[in-house]
Amino acid sequence: MGGGDYATNWTVYNDVWRSDDAGSTWAPVTLRAPWAARAYLSLTAVYDRAFGPTGERLVVVGGGHCIGPFINSFCHAFECELSGAEPLPTFSFHNLLRWKGSLWAIAGASSAAYVNTVWSSSDGGATWRLAQPSAQWGIRILPATVVIPGGGAAGGNSTSLLIAGGSPQTGFSALRDVWRSDDGVTWTEVTPNATWPARGWQMATTVPADVEAAAALGRPATVVMTGGWTWNFPEQFSWTYYKDAWRCVAQP
């Protein structure tokens, strides 16, 4: 869904593709969605009975273009519903995930600077609340963010947010720290130096995917992180790309 192509003078897309066989083959849903073409967007699913029998829709938030504006529109995919997300600022390079019945937009960059903000939306992205204007983990773009079991007064029935790595604005460097929060507002550092090499732009997920169900049953979840890259500036004008995979087990 969406994205950009480095090889074609930064062409950006607003196409949507679908796979019904775990990614082996893909077919286009639409080659021109109603939202503006963009890269660096974020995507997640939301659940609301108002959406119909299944209650689920995809939500696109933010994005941008290296030679164009950042975007703060959102779209319920397959419903062609586009509107401005207020008061969410225009930004990109952020993480978006569903947690505790709300959408959470974490870290990223505006058109002016990198940020360490945390935003939440309880109505599928239509309106947003600034939960934390300056999180303890500092400014960064594209960290890995997942939901894990455990934390809070509810013990094994509760879940937490986990943020790992990312790229700060200064020095084009990368990070390898890990932070955790039970409410999205107050964050505690788990480790300043994880065992994996520092990186940003990586992807992470949990197994099983339904962490809240696992936490309710008192079961652990495995966090899997893969890929990413870092800049090798100022020593040389190059990048290091990673194709490794790392995991850890989060206990309830």
Buried (B, 14 or more C-beta within 10 A) or exposed (E): BBBBEEEEEEEBBBBBEEEEEEEEEEEEEBEEBEBBBBBBBBBBEBEEEEBEEEEEBBBBBBBBBEEBEBBBBBBBBEEEBBEEBEEBBBBBBBBBBBBBEBBBBBBBBBEEEBBBBBBBBEEBBBEBEEBBEEBEBBBBBBBBBBBBBBBEEEEBBBBBBBBBBBBBBEEBBBBBBBBBBBBBEEBEEBEEEBEBBBBBBBEBBBEEEEBBEBBBEEBBBBBBBBBBBBBEEEEEEEEEEBEEEBEBEBEB
